[in-house]
Amino acid sequence: MNNLALLLLLPVFGALLLAFVKKSGTAKSIALIFSVLTLALTVPFLVAFIPDASKQFEQNIPWIPSLGIHFHIGLDGISLPLVILTNGLVPLIILSTFGQQQKGGFYALMLFMQTGLLLVFTALDAFLFYVGWEIALIPIYFICGLWGGVNRIRVTLKFFIYTFSGSLLMLIAIIYLYTQVPTANYELTSFYELDLDEKTQRYIFWAFFVAFAIKMPLFPFHTWQPDTYVEAPMAGTMLLSGIMLKMGVYGLIRWLIPIAPLGVSQYGHLAMILAIIGIVYASIIAFQQQDLKRLIAYSSIAHVGLIAAGVFVWNVQGLQGAMIQMVNHGISVIGLFFVVEIVSRQFGSREMQHMGGIAKVAPRLAIVFLIIILGAIGLPLTNGFIGEFLLLMGVYQAGIWTAIFAGLTIILGAVYMLRMYQGVMLGDTNQKAGIFRDIAGSELLVFAILVALIVGIGVYPKPLLHLSEAAVSNLVEQVKIGY
């Protein structure tokens, strides 16, 4: 029997062990072993999973029975892709740090954060979902605050205030919903079955929406993100961009829209407009960036804006596109940030004007960087294409002008991404580029896996789409949004 709780607890065991490890080499090895074991433990769930609309591998254990709180977890076609994404990316992120000197505490926080993320994606009890939401926040706060850049304290405090404020609103909404359940419990299904009036659903919408919009982030709740991505250590930035922002999108699909469909009917168009404004705004800002990390941070806001727009149109194509694009964005963005880490470490700068000509001396890095960029901008036969195609199909049903503005993320993204490639890899070879070291060892292994995923999903996306198809179709059918 597959034990889902063990999948959540294994990273905790690794974190507890790593907390006492002082040697960098030993810490890296232990962290990688536990992350790979967690990934390996995910495989039986994928193999045994039946791609229908049911909840599978459920475990429901009374936790605080007097308050109706249960340790209730399970998987379906909406949560399983994100569990695979989390457990697949964490080993790569750990492997990407092998060129650095980090002690056990750093990796302990990473694994502890992994447990929080998994808890968010598997929780079928609202209180448990909130616990996972906060567990994922605490480690990244310390990762950014202890190992970040010069302005880490100010930036991390801003990040914490933003996210904690949103979390508090969500907690208030969860407690209110709990008081409306006749049997006094936090079960997801009980929340779905509540017959709330339109006014109440409007309040519930905003309480959940603000929390999820901050986490993604959506315009105008995004202002914490660029500074945090820049100041965080690269592994922290990868965790934030590759996995953590998906918590917000998942929250929209799993919690907000099914619980407050009347609120979505009232304000969903506004949310979609904010998402599209974010696409155009972030893309324009990305054009002007010389700092590579900040450029990718703004590109992430633009791509997540398209994903959010696909969710709020609430049709099968939009939701399917959002599901696969969350996975694709995670793969592409950690590849982009890893390239930035390698380049900036050797140049001593993240500014594009200090670079150029790297392709002549580091052809392997130039090739993988180009493939990752092509995936990020959605070139056919790369992973990003099918997701963006489905998202635009879904958004088109909301109106042609909506689709046109949403589609700007592809056009503008291609411009600033290819401009970045030209500035970093092409042009004259300066003095520092002349002694640039090409990727090898663990770096090459990380990129080889990422490139294989980018091409593999791009050529044959059916297995990934098949995982979520039934669950998405069932949810759209059950929850009607009257735009």
LOROLO-985315 format. One record per residue (C-alpha): residue in one letter; y, x, z. Coordinates in steps of 0.1 Angstrom, whole numbers, padded with zeros to 4 digits, always signed. Example, Ala and Ser with C-alpha at 12.3 -4.5 7.8 and 13.67 -1.06 7.14 Angstrom:
BEGIN
A-0045+0123+0078/S-0011+0137+0071/
This chain:
BEGIN
M+0000+0000+0000/N+0034+0013-0009/N+0056+0017+0022/L+0092+0013+0012/A+0104+0022+0047/L+0088+0057+0043/L+0109+0062+0012/L+0140+0057+0033/L+0129+0077+0063/L+0117+0108+0045/P+0153+0121+0038/V+0161+0115+0075/F+0131+0137+0085/G+0145+0164+0062/A+0180+0160+0075/L+0168+0164+0112/L+0149+0195+0102/L+0178+0210+0083/A+0202+0205+0111/F+0186+0234+0129/V+0183+0258+0099/K+0210+0285+0097/K+0197+0306+0068/S+0211+0295+0034/G+0180+0304+0014/T+0157+0286+0037/A+0180+0255+0039/K+0182+0252+0001/S+0144+0254-0002/I+0137+0228+0025/A+0164+0204+0011/L+0149+0207-0024/I+0114+0202-0011/F+0123+0170+0007/S+0144+0156-0022/V+0116+0163-0046/L+0090+0147-0022/T+0113+0116-0020/L+0115+0115-0058/A+0077+0118-0060/L+0073+0090-0035/T+0094+0068-0058/V+0070+0071-0087/P+0043+0048-0072/F+0069+0021-0067/L+0079+0024-0104/V+0043+0024-0116/A+0033-0006-0094/F+0065-0025-0102/I+0061-0058-0121/P+0092-0063-0142/D+0098-0099-0133/A+0125-0116-0112/S+0107-0114-0078/K+0114-0092-0048/Q+0086-0067-0044/F+0073-0042-0017/E+0091-0063+0009/Q+0091-0053+0046/N+0106-0076+0071/I+0106-0064+0107/P+0126-0081+0135/W+0153-0056+0145/I+0177-0075+0168/P+0159-0109+0169/S+0185-0125+0193/L+0212-0121+0166/G+0189-0129+0137/I+0190-0093+0124/H+0160-0081+0105/F+0150-0048+0090/H+0144-0065+0057/I+0141-0044+0026/G+0126-0048-0009/L+0130-0040-0046/D+0136-0059-0077/G+0148-0051-0112/I+0184-0048-0101/S+0178-0024-0072/L+0149-0003-0086/P+0170+0015-0113/L+0196+0025-0087/V+0168+0038-0063/I+0154+0059-0092/L+0190+0071-0100/T+0196+0081-0063/N+0163+0099-0058/G+0165+0115-0093/L+0200+0129-0089/V+0198+0142-0054/P+0173+0170-0063/L+0195+0180-0092/I+0226+0181-0071/I+0208+0202-0045/L+0195+0225-0072/S+0231+0229-0086/T+0241+0245-0053/F+0216+0273-0055/G+0244+0297-0066/Q+0263+0290-0034/Q+0259+0299+0003/Q+0254+0268+0023/K+0237+0263+0057/G+0213+0236+0068/G+0241+0213+0081/F+0255+0208+0046/Y+0221+0198+0031/A+0213+0177+0062/L+0244+0156+0055/M+0234+0152+0019/L+0199+0139+0028/F+0213+0116+0055/M+0237+0102+0029/Q+0207+0096+0006/T+0191+0074+0032/G+0223+0054+0035/L+0225+0049-0003/L+0188+0038-0005/L+0194+0014+0024/V+0223-0002+0005/F+0202-0006-0027/T+0171-0021-0009/A+0186-0042+0019/L+0179-0079+0018/D+0196-0085+0052/A+0234-0085+0051/F+0238-0067+0084/L+0214-0040+0073/F+0233-0037+0040/Y+0265-0031+0060/V+0247-0004+0082/G+0236+0014+0050/W+0272+0011+0036/E+0286+0029+0066/I+0257+0054+0069/A+0265+0066+0033/L+0302+0069+0042/I+0299+0091+0073/P+0281+0122+0058/I+0304+0123+0027/Y+0334+0122+0050/F+0321+0154+0068/I+0310+0171+0036/C+0345+0167+0021/G+0363+0174+0054/L+0344+0206+0063/W+0337+0221+0029/G+0365+0208+0008/G+0396+0224-0006/V+0429+0234+0009/N+0442+0198+0013/R+0408+0184+0024/I+0420+0170+0058/R+0448+0149+0043/V+0428+0137+0013/T+0397+0130+0033/L+0416+0110+0059/K+0431+0089+0030/F+0396+0084+0016/F+0383+0073+0050/I+0411+0049+0057/Y+0407+0032+0023/T+0369+0028+0025/F+0369+0019+0061/S+0395-0008+0056/G+0375-0023+0028/S+0343-0021+0049/L+0361-0040+0077/L+0370-0068+0054/M+0334-0070+0042/L+0321-0071+0078/I+0344-0100+0087/A+0331-0119+0057/I+0295-0111+0066/I+0300-0123+0102/Y+0316-0155+0090/L+0288-0162+0066/Y+0263-0156+0094/T+0280-0183+0115/Q+0276-0208+0086/V+0238-0202+0083/P+0221-0231+0102/T+0192-0208+0113/A+0217-0180+0123/N+0204-0150+0103/Y+0218-0125+0079/E+0192-0130+0051/L+0204-0126+0016/T+0186-0158+0005/S+0203-0177+0034/F+0237-0166+0022/Y+0228-0176-0014/E+0219-0211-0002/L+0252-0218+0017/D+0272-0246+0003/L+0307-0233+0008/D+0338-0251-0004/E+0361-0235-0030/K+0388-0225-0005/T+0363-0206+0017/Q+0347-0189-0013/R+0381-0177-0024/Y+0385-0159+0009/I+0350-0146+0008/F+0356-0133-0028/W+0386-0112-0017/A+0370-0098+0014/F+0340-0086-0006/F+0360-0077-0038/V+0384-0054-0020/A+0355-0035-0003/F+0336-0031-0036/A+0367-0024-0057/I+0378+0005-0034/K+0343+0020-0036/M+0340+0019-0074/P+0371+0024-0076/L+0390-0002-0097/F+0428-0002-0104/P+0449-0004-0082/F+0425+0005-0054/H+0417+0039-0071/T+0444+0061-0057/W+0421+0079-0032/Q+0396+0089-0059/P+0413+0117-0080/D+0424+0137-0050/T+0391+0133-0032/Y+0371+0144-0062/V+0393+0174-0066/E+0393+0185-0030/A+0356+0178-0023/P+0330+0205-0028/M+0313+0201-0061/A+0281+0187-0046/G+0302+0161-0027/T+0320+0152-0059/M+0287+0147-0076/L+0274+0125-0048/L+0306+0104-0049/S+0308+0100-0087/G+0271+0101-0096/I+0257+0077-0070/M+0282+0064-0044/L+0305+0045-0067/K+0275+0025-0079/M+0274+0009-0045/G+0305-0011-0054/V+0291-0023-0087/Y+0258-0032-0071/G+0277-0051-0044/L+0294-0072-0070/I+0260-0081-0086/R+0239-0086-0055/W+0264-0100-0030/L+0298-0111-0042/I+0292-0131-0073/P+0260-0150-0062/I+0276-0159-0028/A+0310-0169-0040/P+0307-0181-0076/L+0336-0206-0071/G+0358-0177-0060/V+0347-0157-0090/S+0356-0187-0112/Q+0391-0187-0097/Y+0397-0149-0097/G+0371-0133-0120/H+0395-0132-0149/L+0420-0114-0127/A+0394-0089-0117/M+0384-0083-0153/I+0421-0078-0162/L+0424-0052-0134/A+0393-0034-0147/I+0407-0033-0183/I+0441-0021-0170/G+0422+0007-0152/I+0405+0017-0185/V+0437+0022-0204/Y+0457+0036-0174/A+0431+0061-0164/S+0425+0072-0200/I+0462+0078-0206/I+0464+0098-0173/A+0433+0118-0184/F+0450+0129-0216/Q+0477+0147-0195/Q+0453+0166-0172/Q+0448+0203-0173/D+0427+0204-0142/L+0391+0197-0154/K+0380+0181-0122/R+0409+0157-0122/L+0404+0149-0159/I+0368+0139-0152/A+0378+0119-0122/Y+0401+0097-0143/S+0375+0094-0170/S+0352+0081-0143/I+0377+0054-0134/A+0379+0043-0171/H+0341+0041-0175/V+0336+0022-0143/G+0363-0002-0154/L+0342-0011-0185/I+0311-0015-0163/A+0330-0039-0139/A+0344-0059-0169/G+0308-0063-0181/V+0298-0076-0146/F+0326-0102-0144/V+0319-0117-0178/W+0285-0127-0161/N+0262-0129-0191/V+0229-0112-0197/Q+0243-0086-0222/G+0272-0076-0198/L+0249-0073-0168/Q+0222-0055-0187/G+0248-0031-0200/A+0262-0026-0165/M+0228-0018-0151/I+0218+0008-0177/Q+0254+0023-0178/M+0254+0029-0140/V+0223+0051-0146/N+0238+0067-0177/H+0272+0074-0160/G+0254+0090-0131/I+0235+0114-0154/S+0265+0123-0175/V+0291+0127-0148/I+0271+0152-0126/G+0264+0172-0158/L+0302+0173-0165/F+0310+0183-0129/F+0283+0210-0129/V+0298+0225-0161/V+0332+0225-0144/E+0317+0242-0113/I+0301+0270-0134/V+0333+0275-0155/S+0357+0274-0127/R+0336+0298-0105/Q+0337+0325-0132/F+0373+0319-0143/G+0386+0314-0108/S+0405+0284-0120/R+0399+0248-0132/E+0430+0248-0155/M+0422+0245-0192/Q+0451+0268-0202/H+0433+0296-0185/M+0401+0291-0206/G+0389+0292-0242/G+0363+0309-0264/I+0334+0305-0240/A+0311+0292-0267/K+0311+0327-0283/V+0297+0344-0252/A+0278+0315-0236/P+0261+0295-0264/R+0235+0278-0241/L+0263+0264-0219/A+0283+0254-0250/I+0254+0234-0264/V+0245+0215-0233/F+0282+0208-0225/L+0286+0193-0260/I+0254+0171-0256/I+0266+0159-0222/I+0301+0150-0236/L+0285+0132-0266/G+0264+0112-0241/A+0295+0104-0220/I+0315+0091-0250/G+0285+0070-0262/L+0274+0087-0294/P+0244+0069-0310/L+0211+0083-0299/T+0226+0095-0266/N+0222+0076-0233/G+0258+0063-0232/F+0255+0044-0265/I+0232+0015-0256/G+0251+0008-0223/E+0285+0007-0240/F+0271-0014-0268/L+0257-0040-0245/L+0288-0040-0223/L+0311-0046-0253/M+0287-0073-0266/G+0290-0090-0232/V+0328-0086-0229/Y+0333-0099-0265/Q+0320-0133-0253/A+0351-0134-0230/G+0374-0130-0260/I+0380-0107-0288/W+0412-0092-0273/T+0394-0085-0241/A+0367-0066-0261/I+0393-0047-0280/F+0411-0034-0249/A+0378-0028-0231/G+0366-0008-0262/L+0395+0015-0258/T+0375+0034-0232/I+0352+0046-0260/I+0381+0057-0284/L+0403+0072-0258/G+0373+0088-0240/A+0362+0105-0272/V+0397+0120-0276/Y+0402+0135-0241/M+0366+0146-0238/L+0366+0164-0271/R+0400+0178-0263/M+0385+0192-0231/Y+0356+0207-0250/Q+0379+0224-0274/G+0401+0238-0247/V+0373+0252-0227/M+0347+0263-0252/L+0365+0269-0285/G+0395+0289-0296/D+0403+0326-0289/T+0382+0345-0264/N+0404+0357-0236/Q+0396+0386-0213/K+0377+0366-0187/A+0357+0347-0213/G+0346+0381-0227/I+0326+0388-0195/F+0314+0352-0190/R+0278+0349-0179/D+0257+0322-0197/I+0236+0298-0178/A+0201+0308-0166/G+0176+0301-0138/S+0183+0271-0117/E+0214+0262-0137/L+0194+0261-0170/L+0168+0240-0153/V+0194+0214-0141/F+0209+0212-0176/A+0175+0210-0193/I+0166+0179-0172/L+0200+0163-0178/V+0198+0169-0216/A+0163+0155-0217/L+0174+0123-0199/I+0205+0120-0222/V+0185+0122-0254/G+0154+0104-0240/I+0173+0073-0229/G+0194+0074-0260/V+0164+0074-0283/Y+0142+0050-0263/P+0161+0029-0237/K+0136+0001-0237/P+0117+0011-0205/L+0149+0012-0185/L+0162-0020-0199/H+0128-0037-0193/L+0130-0029-0156/S+0161-0051-0151/E+0158-0077-0178/A+0140-0104-0160/A+0160-0100-0127/V+0193-0101-0146/S+0184-0131-0167/N+0172-0150-0136/L+0204-0142-0117/V+0226-0153-0145/E+0206-0185-0149/Q+0208-0192-0112/V+0245-0184-0107/K+0268-0203-0130/I+0304-0192-0133/G+0327-0218-0147/Y+0354-0198-0164/
